[in-house]
Amino acid sequence: MLGVWLTTAAEAAIPQGAPPFNQPLPSPAATFRARFGTAVAASERTAIIGAPGDSASGVDAGAVHVFLREELTGAFTISQELRPTAVNSFDRFGEAIAIGGNLLVVGAKGDDQAAPNAGAAYVFRRFGFGSPFVLVDKLVAPNAGINDGFGCSVAVLADKIAVGAPRADETAFDAGTVYTYTFDLAANTVTLDGLIQDPTGRAGDGFGEALAVAPATLAVGAARLDAPSGPQNSGGVVIYEAQGATGMQNWVKVQTLFPSQPTAYAGFGSALAMEPPRQGATGTLVVGAPEAMNGSLIEKGTVSIYTSALPVSWGLVFTYGLNEPGGGNRLGASVAIQDDVVLAGAPGRTAAATAGGPLLTNRGSVDLLRRSPTTGWSKERTIQLPQSDEYWYVGASVAMRSGYPLIGAPGAEFTPGIDEQGTAWSVCYAWAPLGELLCAPAVPNSTGRAASLVARGSDVANDRNLTLEAAFLPRFSFAYALASLNSGFSAAPGGSQGNICLSGGVGRLVQDFTQAGTDGRIDIVINTASLPQPIGTASVSAGETWWFQVWYRDANPAVTSNFTDAVGIAFR
C-alpha cells in the first residue's frame, strides 16, 4: 500500500526544532494498487501526491491529489483530485510531478496519443493559493516515437518547463531527449522552446531520466551514461546554463558529472535535487545512484552532494552510503534538498520495526543529512516509521519545500486487505531536537532576545553524534559549552547576568571555545566519549541523562556573561 509523510514546520526555512505534528492523510479513494505516493511534490503550503495506479479512469490510468495545509494548525486536507478526461488505461498519470508556485506539471509516460507509450505531460495552473488547478495544455513530443517515455521526468521553475523522454531515439536507440517549454501567463498557452538531445548520442544513455532546474541552470540525469573510464553504464549528470538573448530558451552544456567511484549500472543521475548558486553562497546539487554496488552488494545505493559558486562549476563535497549488511537498499532512489537539509530515500531497505524484531523486507526508510557550517555534511538520523511494514517502500519519493518534506511509500497497505492502496502522514519529528529543555526562556542578552539551545544528532550513546546549536547570541561573542549529570538552578552565578541550570560536577568544555558569527549562531560538536569534568573526563553511557548549557560573553552595557537555556538528553 502507498503512503506519504508530510513534515510540517515553519513556512520560510527548515526549522531548528518544531513540535511534532502527526496527521494521517489516507489516500482519498482506498483503491487496490493505486500506488498513492509514487511521486510527491511540494510548494509553499501545497502537497501534490501522485497515484499512477489509480484505476478510476481505466486500469493504471492514474490520478493526482492536491492537499492544502492550514497555516495555524498545520493540518493537511484534500483540496482536489485531478483526472483529466484524456487520461486512459496504462497512461500512469501522476508518476512524475513538479510544482512551481501556481504551475503544476504532471507526467503520463504511458500515454498513447502520439504513439504507443510515447508519453505526455499535462500542464495545470491555479489563480492563487486555495483556488483549483485547471488544465492549460496536454504536451506531447513533436517527434514522438514508440516507448519514448515522454513525461518520465518533469521540472518547472517560474514560467519554464522541462520534460524528459529518456527512451527517445532521436540520436540513437533509447539515447533520450529533453524538451523545454515556456508558459505564457497572459495568453494561458505553453510554447515549445526546443530540444536538448543526448550529447553523446549513445544508445541506451537514458538522457532525461531525471531533471532539476534552478534559475539559469538545468541538470539532466542520464542514468546509463558511460564514465570516461571505469565500468560501463555507471550514469552521469549533464549541466546546462541558459545563455544568450533568448534567456532560458538557449541552453548550453557546461559540465558533465560522473560518480567518483563508478560501478556498472549504478544509476547515477536517476534522482536529482538542486538549490541554485547565489551571490555570496554556494548552490547545491544532490545526485542519487540507487543501483550502485558496494563491494559484492548490489543496489546498495549512494548519494553524492556537489556545490557550486558563481560562476558555475560543480565540485563533489560529500558522498554518502549505508554502512550496514545486505544489498538492495536503493539509497538515492529519491532525493530532496532545502537549505541545509537533504532527504535521501532508501525504499528497498530491510529493517525491523522494533529492536530485536523480525526483519521486514523492503520496509524502506529515509535518511536525513544535515550540513553544519563547521563540519560539513553528515547523517543526522534515519526516518523509519513505526507503522510501516514490509514492502511499503518508504522513501520511494521525497520532496521538500517551505519547511516540510513529503515522503512517499507506494507499497503501503494502510487499509487491511487493500494492497498498495496508499496513505499519508504529517510528521515533524524529522527535525525535532533531542532532549528536554530546562530554564527556557533564558535571561535576555544585549540583543534584547534570550539565547536558545538545540541539541542535534543521536541519543544513542554509542553513536557519538551530538552537536549543540546556540542561536540569538550577541554578534562575535565568545562561548563554550557546559555539561553535567545533574540539573539545578543558580541565579546570576559569579555576577553573570544569566542563570546556570546545571549543578553538581559541572564540566567546562573550554577545548571547544568558539565565537559567534554575524548571525549570532554557533555549532559545538560534542565529544561524548570524553566530556571534561571538574576532575578528569567522563564518557556518556546508555541509561545516563546528561545536561548541557552554553555560557557566552556579553556587554550589557558593561562586560558580563550570560547563559542559554539548558537541554537534558536521556541516552540509550
C-alpha positions as CSV (number, residue, x, y, z in Angstrom):
1,M,0.0,0.0,0.0
2,L,1.1,3.5,-0.5
3,G,1.8,6.4,1.7
4,V,3.2,9.9,2.1
5,W,4.6,11.5,5.1
6,L,4.4,15.3,5.3
7,T,6.5,17.1,7.8
8,T,5.1,20.4,8.7
9,A,7.2,23.3,10.0
10,A,7.9,27.0,9.6
11,E,7.0,28.5,6.3
12,A,10.2,30.1,5.1
13,A,13.0,27.7,6.1
14,I,13.9,24.3,7.6
15,P,13.1,24.7,11.3
16,Q,15.6,24.3,14.0
17,G,13.1,22.4,16.1
18,A,9.4,22.4,16.0
19,P,6.7,20.5,18.0
20,P,5.7,17.1,16.5
21,F,2.6,17.2,14.4
22,N,1.2,13.9,13.2
23,Q,-1.8,13.6,10.9
24,P,-2.8,10.5,8.8
25,L,-3.6,11.5,5.3
26,P,-5.0,8.4,3.7
27,S,-5.5,8.0,0.0
28,P,-8.8,9.7,-0.6
29,A,-10.0,6.6,-2.5
30,A,-9.0,3.4,-0.9
31,T,-8.4,1.5,-4.1
32,F,-6.4,-1.6,-4.9
33,R,-2.9,-0.8,-6.1
34,A,-3.4,2.9,-6.6
35,R,0.3,3.3,-5.5
36,F,-0.6,6.7,-3.9
37,G,2.8,8.3,-3.1
38,T,4.8,7.1,-6.1
39,A,5.6,10.7,-6.8
40,V,5.3,13.7,-4.5
41,A,5.9,17.5,-4.9
42,A,5.6,20.5,-2.6
43,S,5.2,24.2,-2.9
44,E,4.5,26.6,-0.1
45,R,1.5,25.1,1.8
46,T,0.6,22.7,-1.0
47,A,1.3,19.0,-1.2
48,I,0.9,17.2,-4.5
49,I,0.7,13.4,-4.4
50,G,0.6,11.1,-7.5
51,A,-1.2,7.8,-7.7
52,P,-0.3,6.4,-11.1
53,G,-2.0,3.1,-10.4
54,D,-5.4,4.7,-9.7
55,S,-7.9,2.9,-11.9
56,A,-11.0,5.2,-11.7
57,S,-10.4,6.2,-15.4
58,G,-9.1,2.9,-16.5
59,V,-6.6,0.3,-15.3
60,D,-3.4,2.2,-14.2
61,A,-4.7,5.4,-15.7
62,G,-3.5,7.4,-12.7
63,A,-4.6,10.4,-10.6
64,V,-3.1,13.3,-8.7
65,H,-4.3,14.5,-5.3
66,V,-3.8,18.1,-4.1
67,F,-3.6,18.8,-0.3
68,L,-3.5,22.2,1.3
69,R,-2.0,23.0,4.7
70,E,-3.9,25.2,7.2
71,E,-1.4,27.8,8.3
72,L,-2.4,28.0,12.0
73,T,-3.0,24.3,12.8
74,G,-0.6,22.7,10.2
75,A,-3.3,20.2,9.2
76,F,-3.5,19.0,5.6
77,T,-6.8,18.5,3.9
78,I,-7.6,17.2,0.5
79,S,-8.5,20.0,-1.9
80,Q,-8.7,18.5,-5.3
81,E,-8.3,15.3,-7.3
82,L,-7.0,15.6,-10.9
83,R,-8.2,13.0,-13.5
84,P,-8.2,14.7,-16.9
85,T,-10.7,13.2,-19.4
86,A,-7.9,12.5,-21.8
87,V,-6.3,10.0,-19.4
88,N,-6.8,6.4,-20.3
89,S,-5.7,2.9,-19.1
90,F,-2.0,2.4,-18.6
91,D,-1.2,6.1,-19.0
92,R,0.3,6.2,-15.4
93,F,-0.7,9.8,-15.0
94,G,1.0,11.0,-11.8
95,E,4.2,9.0,-11.9
96,A,6.1,12.3,-12.2
97,I,5.1,15.6,-10.7
98,A,6.6,19.1,-10.5
99,I,5.1,22.2,-9.0
100,G,6.4,25.8,-9.1
101,G,4.2,28.3,-7.4
102,N,0.9,28.1,-9.2
103,L,2.1,26.0,-12.1
104,L,1.8,22.2,-11.9
105,V,3.2,19.7,-14.5
106,V,2.2,16.0,-14.4
107,G,3.9,13.3,-16.4
108,A,2.0,10.4,-18.0
109,K,4.7,8.3,-19.7
110,G,2.4,5.6,-20.9
111,D,0.1,7.9,-22.9
112,D,-0.6,6.7,-26.5
113,Q,-1.9,9.8,-28.2
114,A,1.3,10.4,-30.3
115,A,2.4,6.8,-30.5
116,P,2.1,3.7,-28.2
117,N,3.7,4.6,-24.9
118,A,5.2,7.7,-26.4
119,G,4.1,9.6,-23.3
120,A,2.6,13.0,-22.4
121,A,2.8,15.8,-19.9
122,Y,-0.2,17.8,-18.5
123,V,0.2,21.5,-17.5
124,F,-2.2,22.9,-14.9
125,R,-2.4,26.4,-13.3
126,R,-4.2,27.9,-10.4
127,F,-5.0,31.6,-9.7
128,G,-3.5,31.7,-6.2
129,F,-3.3,29.5,-3.1
130,G,-6.6,27.7,-2.4
131,S,-8.0,28.1,-5.9
132,P,-8.4,24.9,-8.0
133,F,-5.9,23.8,-10.6
134,V,-7.2,24.0,-14.2
135,L,-5.8,22.2,-17.2
136,V,-3.9,24.5,-19.6
137,D,-2.5,22.1,-22.1
138,K,-1.5,18.5,-22.8
139,L,2.0,18.3,-24.2
140,V,3.3,15.5,-26.5
141,A,6.6,15.4,-28.2
142,P,6.6,16.7,-31.8
143,N,8.8,13.9,-32.9
144,A,7.2,11.2,-30.7
145,G,8.2,7.6,-31.1
146,I,7.0,4.3,-29.6
147,N,8.0,3.8,-25.9
148,D,9.8,7.2,-25.7
149,G,8.6,7.7,-22.2
150,F,7.9,11.4,-22.6
151,G,6.9,12.6,-19.2
152,C,9.0,10.2,-17.3
153,S,10.5,13.3,-15.6
154,V,9.3,16.8,-15.3
155,A,10.5,20.1,-13.9
156,V,9.2,23.6,-13.6
157,L,10.5,27.0,-12.5
158,A,8.5,30.2,-12.9
159,D,7.3,30.0,-16.5
160,K,9.9,27.4,-17.7
161,I,9.0,23.8,-18.1
162,A,11.3,20.8,-18.9
163,V,10.1,17.3,-19.8
164,G,12.3,14.3,-20.1
165,A,11.9,11.4,-22.6
166,P,14.7,9.1,-21.6
167,R,13.8,6.4,-24.2
168,A,13.6,8.8,-27.2
169,D,15.5,7.6,-30.2
170,E,16.5,11.0,-31.8
171,T,20.3,10.3,-31.8
172,A,20.3,6.6,-31.0
173,F,18.0,3.9,-29.6
174,D,16.9,4.9,-26.1
175,A,19.5,7.7,-26.0
176,G,17.0,10.2,-24.6
177,T,15.9,13.8,-25.2
178,V,14.7,16.7,-23.0
179,Y,12.1,19.2,-24.2
180,T,11.9,22.7,-22.9
181,Y,8.8,25.0,-22.9
182,T,7.7,28.4,-21.9
183,F,4.3,29.2,-20.3
184,D,2.7,32.5,-21.3
185,L,0.8,33.7,-18.3
186,A,-1.3,36.3,-20.1
187,A,-2.1,34.1,-23.1
188,N,-2.5,31.0,-21.0
189,T,-0.5,28.9,-23.5
190,V,2.5,26.7,-23.5
191,T,5.1,27.0,-26.3
192,L,7.9,24.6,-27.2
193,D,11.3,26.3,-27.0
194,G,13.4,23.5,-28.2
195,L,15.0,20.0,-27.8
196,I,18.1,19.1,-25.8
197,Q,19.5,15.9,-27.2
198,D,21.8,13.4,-25.6
199,P,25.2,15.0,-26.0
200,T,27.0,11.6,-26.5
201,G,24.3,10.2,-28.9
202,R,25.0,6.8,-27.5
203,A,22.3,4.1,-27.4
204,G,20.8,3.4,-24.0
205,D,22.1,6.5,-22.2
206,G,18.7,7.3,-20.7
207,F,19.3,11.1,-21.0
208,G,16.3,12.8,-19.3
209,E,15.8,10.1,-16.6
210,A,15.7,12.9,-14.0
211,L,15.6,16.7,-14.1
212,A,16.4,19.5,-11.7
213,V,16.1,23.2,-12.6
214,A,17.2,26.4,-11.0
215,P,17.4,30.0,-12.4
216,A,19.6,29.7,-15.5
217,T,20.7,26.1,-14.6
218,L,19.3,22.8,-15.8
219,A,20.6,19.4,-14.6
220,V,19.8,16.3,-16.7
221,G,20.3,12.8,-15.4
222,A,21.5,10.1,-17.8
223,A,21.4,7.0,-15.7
224,R,23.2,4.8,-18.2
225,L,25.9,7.2,-19.5
226,D,29.4,5.8,-19.7
227,A,32.0,7.4,-17.5
228,P,35.3,8.4,-19.3
229,S,37.0,5.4,-17.5
230,G,35.7,2.5,-15.5
231,P,32.7,0.3,-15.8
232,Q,30.1,0.9,-18.5
233,N,26.6,2.4,-17.9
234,S,27.5,3.9,-14.5
235,G,25.5,7.1,-15.2
236,G,26.1,10.8,-15.3
237,V,24.6,14.2,-14.9
238,V,24.9,16.9,-17.6
239,I,24.7,20.6,-16.5
240,Y,23.4,23.3,-18.8
241,E,23.4,27.1,-18.4
242,A,20.9,29.5,-20.0
243,Q,22.8,31.9,-22.2
244,G,22.1,34.4,-25.0
245,A,19.4,37.0,-25.6
246,T,16.7,34.3,-25.5
247,G,17.4,33.6,-21.9
248,M,16.4,30.2,-20.6
249,Q,15.4,29.1,-24.1
250,N,19.1,28.8,-25.1
251,W,20.7,26.0,-23.0
252,V,24.5,25.5,-23.3
253,K,26.2,22.4,-21.9
254,V,28.9,23.5,-19.4
255,Q,29.8,20.3,-17.4
256,T,29.2,16.6,-17.0
257,L,29.4,14.9,-13.6
258,F,30.3,11.3,-13.1
259,P,30.4,9.2,-10.0
260,S,33.7,9.4,-8.1
261,Q,33.8,5.6,-7.8
262,P,31.8,4.3,-10.7
263,T,30.2,0.8,-10.7
264,A,28.4,-0.8,-13.7
265,Y,24.7,0.1,-13.9
266,A,24.9,2.3,-10.8
267,G,22.0,4.5,-12.0
268,F,24.0,7.7,-11.1
269,G,21.6,10.5,-12.1
270,S,18.4,8.6,-11.5
271,A,17.3,11.2,-9.0
272,L,18.3,14.9,-8.7
273,A,17.6,17.8,-6.5
274,M,19.1,21.3,-6.7
275,E,19.4,24.6,-5.0
276,P,20.8,27.4,-7.2
277,P,24.1,29.3,-6.6
278,R,23.6,32.8,-5.3
279,Q,25.9,35.7,-4.8
280,G,27.9,35.1,-1.7
281,A,26.7,31.5,-1.3
282,T,27.1,28.1,-3.0
283,G,24.5,26.2,-4.9
284,T,23.9,22.6,-4.0
285,L,23.2,19.6,-6.3
286,V,22.2,16.2,-4.9
287,V,22.6,13.1,-7.1
288,G,21.2,9.7,-6.4
289,A,22.7,6.4,-7.6
290,P,20.3,3.8,-6.3
291,E,21.8,0.8,-8.1
292,A,25.4,1.5,-7.1
293,M,27.3,-1.5,-5.7
294,N,29.2,-1.7,-2.5
295,G,31.7,-4.5,-3.0
296,S,29.6,-7.5,-3.9
297,L,26.4,-6.0,-2.6
298,I,24.1,-5.0,-5.5
299,E,21.8,-2.0,-5.5
300,K,23.2,-0.6,-2.2
301,G,23.0,2.9,-3.5
302,T,24.8,6.2,-2.8
303,V,24.0,9.9,-2.6
304,S,26.5,12.5,-3.9
305,I,26.4,16.2,-3.0
306,Y,28.0,18.8,-5.1
307,T,28.4,22.6,-4.5
308,S,29.0,25.4,-6.9
309,A,29.7,29.1,-6.5
310,L,29.3,31.8,-9.2
311,P,30.4,31.3,-11.9
312,V,29.0,27.8,-12.1
313,S,31.4,24.9,-11.6
314,W,30.2,22.0,-9.6
315,G,32.5,20.1,-7.3
316,L,32.0,17.0,-5.2
317,V,31.9,17.7,-1.4
318,F,30.3,14.6,0.1
319,T,29.3,11.1,-0.8
320,Y,27.0,9.1,1.5
321,G,26.4,5.4,1.6
322,L,24.9,2.9,4.0
323,N,27.3,1.0,6.3
324,E,25.2,-2.0,7.1
325,P,24.8,-5.6,5.9
326,G,22.9,-6.6,2.8
327,G,22.2,-5.0,-0.5
328,G,19.0,-3.9,-2.3
329,N,18.6,-0.7,-0.2
330,R,18.4,1.5,-3.2
331,L,19.6,4.5,-1.3
332,G,19.3,7.6,-3.6
333,A,16.2,6.4,-5.4
334,S,14.8,9.8,-4.4
335,V,16.4,12.9,-3.1
336,A,15.3,16.4,-2.0
337,I,17.0,19.4,-0.6
338,Q,16.1,22.6,1.2
339,D,18.6,24.9,3.0
340,D,21.0,22.7,4.9
341,V,18.9,19.5,4.9
342,V,18.9,16.7,2.4
343,L,16.4,13.8,2.3
344,A,17.6,10.5,0.8
345,G,15.2,7.7,0.2
346,A,16.2,4.1,0.5
347,P,12.9,2.3,-0.4
348,G,14.5,-1.2,-0.5
349,R,15.9,-1.0,3.0
350,T,15.1,-4.1,5.1
351,A,14.7,-3.3,8.8
352,A,12.9,-4.4,11.9
353,A,10.0,-2.4,13.3
354,T,11.3,-3.0,16.9
355,A,14.6,-3.8,18.4
356,G,15.2,-7.5,18.0
357,G,12.1,-7.9,16.0
358,P,11.9,-9.7,12.6
359,L,13.4,-8.1,9.6
360,L,10.8,-6.5,7.3
361,T,11.8,-6.8,3.6
362,N,11.6,-3.6,1.6
363,R,10.2,-1.7,4.5
364,G,12.1,1.4,3.3
365,S,13.4,4.5,5.1
366,V,14.7,8.0,4.5
367,D,18.0,9.3,5.8
368,L,18.2,12.9,6.8
369,L,21.5,14.6,6.1
370,R,22.4,18.0,7.6
371,R,25.1,20.5,6.7
372,S,26.9,22.1,9.6
373,P,28.8,25.4,8.9
374,T,31.8,24.0,10.7
375,T,31.8,20.2,10.0
376,G,30.0,20.0,6.6
377,W,27.5,17.3,5.7
378,S,26.7,14.3,7.9
379,K,23.9,11.9,8.6
380,E,21.6,13.2,11.4
381,R,19.1,10.4,11.6
382,T,17.0,7.7,9.8
383,I,13.3,8.2,9.4
384,Q,11.7,4.8,9.8
385,L,8.0,5.0,10.5
386,P,6.9,2.6,13.3
387,Q,3.7,1.9,11.4
388,S,5.5,0.8,8.3
389,D,5.6,-2.8,7.3
390,E,7.3,-5.0,4.7
391,Y,7.0,-3.9,1.1
392,W,5.9,-0.4,2.0
393,Y,8.9,1.1,0.1
394,V,9.1,4.1,2.4
395,G,11.2,6.7,0.6
396,A,10.3,5.8,-3.0
397,S,9.7,9.5,-3.4
398,V,10.6,12.6,-1.4
399,A,10.1,16.3,-1.8
400,M,10.7,19.4,0.3
401,R,9.7,23.0,0.2
402,S,8.7,25.7,2.6
403,G,9.9,23.8,5.6
404,Y,8.2,20.4,5.3
405,P,9.1,17.2,3.5
406,L,6.9,14.8,1.7
407,I,7.9,11.1,1.9
408,G,6.1,8.6,-0.3
409,A,5.6,4.9,0.4
410,P,3.9,3.5,-2.6
411,G,3.7,-0.1,-1.4
412,A,1.9,0.6,2.0
413,E,-1.2,-1.3,2.9
414,F,-2.9,1.2,5.2
415,T,-6.3,-0.3,5.0
416,P,-6.2,-4.0,5.7
417,G,-6.9,-6.1,2.6
418,I,-6.3,-3.2,0.1
419,D,-2.9,-3.9,-1.3
420,E,-0.8,-0.9,-2.3
421,Q,-3.7,1.5,-1.6
422,G,-1.9,4.4,-0.1
423,T,-1.8,6.7,2.9
424,A,-0.1,9.9,4.1
425,W,1.2,11.2,7.3
426,S,2.2,14.6,8.5
427,V,5.1,14.4,11.0
428,C,7.6,16.9,12.3
429,Y,10.0,14.7,14.1
430,A,12.5,14.7,11.3
431,W,13.7,18.0,12.6
432,A,12.7,17.6,16.3
433,P,15.6,18.5,18.6
434,L,16.9,16.0,21.1
435,G,16.1,16.1,24.7
436,E,14.2,18.2,27.2
437,L,14.6,22.0,27.6
438,L,15.2,23.5,31.0
439,C,15.1,27.2,32.2
440,A,13.5,28.3,28.9
441,P,13.4,31.1,28.0
442,A,16.8,32.2,29.3
443,V,17.6,35.7,30.5
444,P,17.6,38.2,27.5
445,N,21.0,39.5,26.5
446,S,22.2,42.7,24.9
447,T,20.3,41.9,21.7
448,G,17.0,42.0,23.7
449,R,16.5,38.3,23.0
450,A,17.1,35.2,25.0
451,A,19.7,32.9,23.6
452,S,18.4,29.4,22.8
453,L,20.0,26.0,22.6
454,V,19.1,23.0,20.5
455,A,20.7,19.5,20.5
456,R,21.0,17.6,17.2
457,G,22.3,14.2,16.4
458,S,21.6,10.9,18.1
459,D,20.6,10.0,21.7
460,V,22.2,6.5,21.2
461,A,25.3,6.7,23.4
462,N,27.4,4.6,21.1
463,D,26.6,6.7,18.1
464,R,28.9,9.5,19.5
465,N,26.9,12.0,17.4
466,L,25.9,15.2,19.2
467,T,26.0,18.8,18.2
468,L,24.8,21.8,20.2
469,E,23.4,24.7,18.2
470,A,23.1,28.0,20.1
471,A,21.2,31.0,18.5
472,F,20.4,34.6,19.3
473,L,23.8,35.3,20.8
474,P,25.4,38.7,20.6
475,R,27.4,39.1,17.4
476,F,31.0,37.8,17.7
477,S,30.5,36.8,21.3
478,F,32.8,34.1,22.7
479,A,31.2,30.9,24.1
480,Y,31.7,27.4,25.3
481,A,29.5,24.5,26.5
482,L,28.9,23.1,30.0
483,A,28.0,19.5,30.8
484,S,26.8,17.8,33.9
485,L,24.9,14.7,35.1
486,N,22.7,16.9,37.3
487,S,20.3,19.7,36.6
488,G,19.7,22.6,39.0
489,F,19.3,26.3,39.2
490,S,21.6,29.1,40.3
491,A,20.7,32.8,39.6
492,A,23.5,35.1,38.4
493,P,26.4,33.0,39.4
494,G,29.7,35.0,39.8
495,G,27.9,38.1,38.8
496,S,26.7,36.7,35.5
497,Q,23.6,38.3,34.0
498,G,22.1,34.8,33.3
499,N,21.2,31.7,35.2
500,I,23.0,28.4,35.3
501,C,20.7,25.4,35.2
502,L,23.3,22.7,35.9
503,S,24.6,21.5,39.3
504,G,26.9,19.0,40.9
505,G,30.1,18.4,38.9
506,V,29.8,20.8,36.0
507,G,32.4,20.4,33.3
508,R,33.5,23.3,31.1
509,L,34.2,22.3,27.5
510,V,36.8,25.0,27.0
511,Q,38.6,23.0,24.4
512,D,35.7,23.8,22.1
513,F,35.8,27.6,22.9
514,T,34.3,29.3,19.9
515,Q,33.0,32.6,18.6
516,A,29.6,33.5,17.2
517,G,29.4,35.0,13.7
518,T,27.4,37.9,12.4
519,D,24.2,35.8,12.7
520,G,24.7,35.2,16.4
521,R,24.9,31.4,16.0
522,I,27.4,28.8,16.9
523,D,27.6,25.0,16.5
524,I,29.6,23.0,19.0
525,V,30.4,19.4,18.2
526,I,30.4,17.4,21.5
527,N,32.8,14.5,22.0
528,T,30.6,12.4,24.2
529,A,33.4,9.9,24.7
530,S,35.4,12.5,26.6
531,L,33.4,15.1,28.4
532,P,35.6,17.3,30.7
533,Q,34.6,17.2,34.4
534,P,36.0,19.0,37.4
535,I,38.2,16.0,37.9
536,G,39.2,14.2,34.7
537,T,36.8,13.3,31.9
538,A,33.6,11.2,31.6
539,S,32.2,9.1,28.7
540,V,28.5,9.1,28.1
541,S,26.8,5.7,28.7
542,A,23.4,4.3,27.9
543,G,20.9,5.0,30.7
544,E,22.5,8.3,31.7
545,T,20.9,11.7,31.4
546,W,23.3,14.5,30.7
547,W,22.5,18.2,30.8
548,F,24.1,20.8,28.5
549,Q,24.2,24.6,28.5
550,V,26.2,27.3,26.8
551,W,28.0,30.1,28.6
552,Y,28.8,33.2,26.5
553,R,30.3,36.6,26.9
554,D,28.2,39.8,26.6
555,A,28.3,43.5,27.2
556,N,25.1,44.8,28.6
557,P,26.3,47.6,28.9
558,A,29.4,46.6,30.9
559,V,31.3,43.4,30.2
560,T,29.4,40.5,31.6
561,S,28.3,36.9,30.7
562,N,25.1,35.1,30.2
563,F,23.7,31.6,29.5
564,T,21.4,29.9,27.0
565,D,18.6,27.7,28.3
566,A,19.7,24.1,29.0
567,V,18.8,20.8,27.4
568,G,18.8,17.3,29.0
569,I,19.4,14.2,26.9
570,A,18.5,10.7,28.1
571,F,21.0,8.5,26.3
572,R,20.1,4.9,25.4
